Amino acid sequence: MQAYRRFDTNHAFSHAVKLAKEYQKELVVYEGLRMDYPWNSKRIHQFILEGMMENQTRADEIGITYWPYVETLKNPAKGLLKEISENAALVVTDDFPCFIIPEQTAKLAKKVNCQVLAIDGNSLLPFSSFERPASAARILRLWIHKELNRNYPTPNTTLWKKEELKELKELKELKSKSKPNKQIGFPKNPMALLEEIPFQNDVSPVKGVKGGRKEALRLLNEFIKNKLDQYGTKRSEPNRPELTATSGLSPYLHFGWIGLEEIFYAVLQHVTKGKWNPERMSHEKPGDRENFYSPSLSANMFLDELITWRDIGYLFFWKDKPKHINLNHLPDWVKANFKKHTKDHREYVYTLEQFENAKTHDELWNAAQTELVKTGKMHNYMRMLWGKKVIEWTNSYEEAFTILEHLNNKYAYDGRNPNSYTGILWCFGLFDRPWFPERNVFGNVRFMSSDSTKKKFKMNSYLEYIGELSGKSNSLFP
Ligand SMILES: Cc1cc2nc3c(=O)[nH]c(=O)nc-3n(C[C@H](O)[C@H](O)[C@H](O)COP(=O)(O)OP(=O)(O)OC[C@H]3O[C@@H](n4cnc5c(N)ncnc54)[C@H](O)[C@@H]3O)c2cc1C
């Protein structure tokens, strides 16, 4: 269990159960947390560990052999996977498109003596439905809508049923002999393990932010009940979290504690009072963002972000699974544009340290960076502005990319995700079109300004929130 860290509504786990029954072998679920991943920190580690502890409870409920493993200096992971899979008939894992996971999977396949199956449980449609990555959201939207109308997939949205649990327990009784010598399983106080890890980054966990499936389901219910109906009109407006119309689900999707399919159904059943079925999708107008899935504008706009915008990033890396992501992934028109503007004069230039400490001249940028550092999150609109300004205020496009990648992945709970990279690359023009007039540094890449953001939205409430986060009584920026 590397990417989709849950037992319910999980394609890889369901497939593993099916195969274990066929082979009549015990099914062992291994969930590891290594200590050396890039941008590791106590913030991210604690978040993942909370989810693992919940998985232990769920594994006990459904009767599955679950081997959680937290690597520490005293208990290093070297050789562990080989040892675990020594007697395995087969290994099933996730086919996740980026960060360390594709390389981990490839290495695993080389190490073990059995077949390794990587299952694509990333989205509603299997990514093999698409011949190639899409160059713009409108193109992928059309492909997705047409494919859903043509071949609606059987979703994996239900929890394990009573009769299935009996079968799972029977699988557990087929005891395997693979338990390794390493310390598998949790000690009495699993959180104490965090003190035994030399984190490379000093980033603290955020009070009140909790990892795991229960929190993901709570956020989904809260979103549907209190925010969904405003999503169509208010989703872009930055505000304090309780007043934004967005769901806050991206970290939970990233760690796989909730599945895209279950969000999709919960939203559609809510807006159709339980009457949704695939026939209700718009067969006349595939590609119509506002009207495709249901009669509710808000639900359609939300599902478009959840499916089209999320998938465009996942699909972008899914086939090639590049080890290094950089500006070479940009389209030719952007590259030509940057070539022309590379030497343009920059009015402001900041170092990584100045950016990281929110020490620019721009109050909105500093606010967004403060939100990221203090909460591990940043509102989508602010994220776009945040990325654009780093491009404007660094001496080279490459340096801007490195700074954005570093800050996003170091602080954000949802970082290290395909959408981290496509979100950042979007700021450089990926999936976008040329904009006019041609500008300094950006050329024809879309430009964003803090002044227009302030004109577009009432920013007081957001800025007050950031002020509170920084321990200042009223506003961060008097
Ligand atoms: C510079 C930059 C960096 C980004 N880094 C990340 C990142 O590290 N991880 C990440 O998951 N997203 C990233 N995004 C995309 C987007 O900002 C987040 O997915 C969104 O803000 C998550 O908040 P939410 O869950 O409340 O979204 P909601 O608005 O409630 O949307 C629901 C879900 O739809 C998907 N989604 C929504 N908006 C987008 C979008 N613009 N692009 C892709 N998927 C979207 C997410 O999975 C999200 O959880 C980045 C965008 C930019 C511009």
The ligand as an SDF file (V2000), in Angstrom:
LIG
                    3D

 53 58  0  0  0  0  0  0  0  0999 V2000
    1.2760   26.6450   -7.9000 C   0  0  0  0  0  0  0  0  0  0  0  0
    0.2680   25.5450   -7.6330 C   0  0  0  0  0  0  0  0  0  0  0  0
    0.6320   24.4590   -6.8420 C   0  0  0  0  0  0  0  0  0  0  0  0
   -0.2820   23.4240   -6.6010 C   0  0  0  0  0  0  0  0  0  0  0  0
    0.1150   22.3670   -5.8380 N   0  0  0  0  0  0  0  0  0  0  0  0
   -0.7470   21.3410   -5.6040 C   0  0  0  0  0  0  0  0  0  0  0  0
   -0.3410   20.2320   -4.8170 C   0  0  0  0  0  0  0  0  0  0  0  0
    0.7690   20.1870   -4.3120 O   0  0  0  0  0  0  0  0  0  0  0  0
   -1.2380   19.2200   -4.6400 N   0  0  0  0  0  0  0  0  0  0  0  0
   -2.5020   19.2580   -5.1590 C   0  0  0  0  0  0  0  0  0  0  0  0
   -3.2850   18.3150   -4.9550 O   0  0  0  0  0  0  0  0  0  0  0  0
   -2.9100   20.3150   -5.8950 N   0  0  0  0  0  0  0  0  0  0  0  0
   -2.0750   21.3540   -6.1250 C   0  0  0  0  0  0  0  0  0  0  0  0
   -2.5010   22.4400   -6.8630 N   0  0  0  0  0  0  0  0  0  0  0  0
   -3.8750   22.4420   -7.4170 C   0  0  0  0  0  0  0  0  0  0  0  0
   -4.9410   23.0740   -6.4710 C   0  0  0  0  0  0  0  0  0  0  0  0
   -4.4670   24.2700   -5.9720 O   0  0  0  0  0  0  0  0  0  0  0  0
   -5.3240   22.1530   -5.3180 C   0  0  0  0  0  0  0  0  0  0  0  0
   -5.6510   20.8660   -5.7930 O   0  0  0  0  0  0  0  0  0  0  0  0
   -6.5650   22.6930   -4.5620 C   0  0  0  0  0  0  0  0  0  0  0  0
   -6.2990   23.9850   -4.1030 O   0  0  0  0  0  0  0  0  0  0  0  0
   -6.8620   21.7800   -3.4020 C   0  0  0  0  0  0  0  0  0  0  0  0
   -7.8140   22.3590   -2.5400 O   0  0  0  0  0  0  0  0  0  0  0  0
   -9.2070   21.6580   -2.2560 P   0  0  0  0  0  0  0  0  0  0  0  0
   -8.9820   20.2170   -1.9590 O   0  0  0  0  0  0  0  0  0  0  0  0
   -9.9230   22.4850   -1.2590 O   0  0  0  0  0  0  0  0  0  0  0  0
   -9.8640   21.7770   -3.6960 O   0  0  0  0  0  0  0  0  0  0  0  0
  -11.3870   21.7830   -4.1630 P   0  0  0  0  0  0  0  0  0  0  0  0
  -11.6100   23.0560   -4.8790 O   0  0  0  0  0  0  0  0  0  0  0  0
  -12.3080   21.4270   -3.0770 O   0  0  0  0  0  0  0  0  0  0  0  0
  -11.3900   20.6670   -5.3070 O   0  0  0  0  0  0  0  0  0  0  0  0
  -11.5650   19.2750   -5.0290 C   0  0  0  0  0  0  0  0  0  0  0  0
  -10.4020   18.4940   -5.5930 C   0  0  0  0  0  0  0  0  0  0  0  0
  -10.2590   18.7320   -6.9960 O   0  0  0  0  0  0  0  0  0  0  0  0
   -8.8800   18.7690   -7.3520 C   0  0  0  0  0  0  0  0  0  0  0  0
   -8.5240   20.1130   -7.8070 N   0  0  0  0  0  0  0  0  0  0  0  0
   -9.1350   21.2800   -7.5050 C   0  0  0  0  0  0  0  0  0  0  0  0
   -8.5370   22.3120   -8.1330 N   0  0  0  0  0  0  0  0  0  0  0  0
   -7.5250   21.7840   -8.8440 C   0  0  0  0  0  0  0  0  0  0  0  0
   -6.5390   22.3290   -9.7170 C   0  0  0  0  0  0  0  0  0  0  0  0
   -6.4910   23.6340  -10.0040 N   0  0  0  0  0  0  0  0  0  0  0  0
   -5.6380   21.4930  -10.2630 N   0  0  0  0  0  0  0  0  0  0  0  0
   -5.6790   20.1680  -10.0200 C   0  0  0  0  0  0  0  0  0  0  0  0
   -6.5930   19.5890   -9.2160 N   0  0  0  0  0  0  0  0  0  0  0  0
   -7.5010   20.3810   -8.6370 C   0  0  0  0  0  0  0  0  0  0  0  0
   -8.0950   18.4530   -6.0740 C   0  0  0  0  0  0  0  0  0  0  0  0
   -7.8420   17.0760   -6.0370 O   0  0  0  0  0  0  0  0  0  0  0  0
   -9.0610   18.8800   -5.0010 C   0  0  0  0  0  0  0  0  0  0  0  0
   -8.8480   18.2590   -3.7660 O   0  0  0  0  0  0  0  0  0  0  0  0
   -1.5930   23.4820   -7.1420 C   0  0  0  0  0  0  0  0  0  0  0  0
   -1.9570   24.5900   -7.9320 C   0  0  0  0  0  0  0  0  0  0  0  0
   -1.0370   25.6050   -8.1640 C   0  0  0  0  0  0  0  0  0  0  0  0
   -1.4540   26.7720   -9.0080 C   0  0  0  0  0  0  0  0  0  0  0  0
  1  2  1  0
  2  3  1  0
  2 52  2  0
  3  4  2  0
  4  5  1  0
  4 50  1  0
  5  6  2  0
  6  7  1  0
  6 13  1  0
  7  8  2  0
  7  9  1  0
  9 10  1  0
 10 11  2  0
 10 12  1  0
 12 13  2  0
 13 14  1  0
 14 15  1  0
 14 50  1  0
 15 16  1  0
 16 17  1  0
 16 18  1  0
 18 19  1  0
 18 20  1  0
 20 21  1  0
 20 22  1  0
 22 23  1  0
 23 24  1  0
 24 25  2  0
 24 26  1  0
 24 27  1  0
 27 28  1  0
 28 29  2  0
 28 30  1  0
 28 31  1  0
 31 32  1  0
 32 33  1  0
 33 34  1  0
 33 48  1  0
 34 35  1  0
 35 36  1  0
 35 46  1  0
 36 37  1  0
 36 45  1  0
 37 38  2  0
 38 39  1  0
 39 40  1  0
 39 45  2  0
 40 41  1  0
 40 42  2  0
 42 43  1  0
 43 44  2  0
 44 45  1  0
 46 47  1  0
 46 48  1  0
 48 49  1  0
 50 51  2  0
 51 52  1  0
 52 53  1  0
M  END
$$$$
